Amino acid sequence: MLSYDNAVWKSRYPNERRIPGEARMETATPLDIELTVFEEHRQEWSRKNLGKFKVIRGDTILEEFFDEYAVAFRAGLAAFGPHKIFLVKQIWKTEPVYFIA
């Protein structure tokens, strides 16, 4: 069974074989896995939870949907602690675009 990390790697490099123990330089951004997990669930979640917030750390997703950002953030702190990175993201069918003039 593939770990989520290997699944993400395979999705980025579908034609390459990963050799165990092989070092690979890759620029990772904070929350890269969390954003990928969010995108994988966006359609499903947007059917009944549009505008609500979801909390994700790695491939761990809190079950609840939150009406307010602050409540979701506090739930993330309670679940993961104040020294861990986690994502709180609002659910929309497509990402809003903002123009600042």
Summary of the structure (lengths in Angstrom):
residues: 101
radius of gyration: 15.9
end to end distance: 49.4
largest distance: 49.8
contacts: 204
relative contact order: 0.16
helix: 38%
strand: 12%
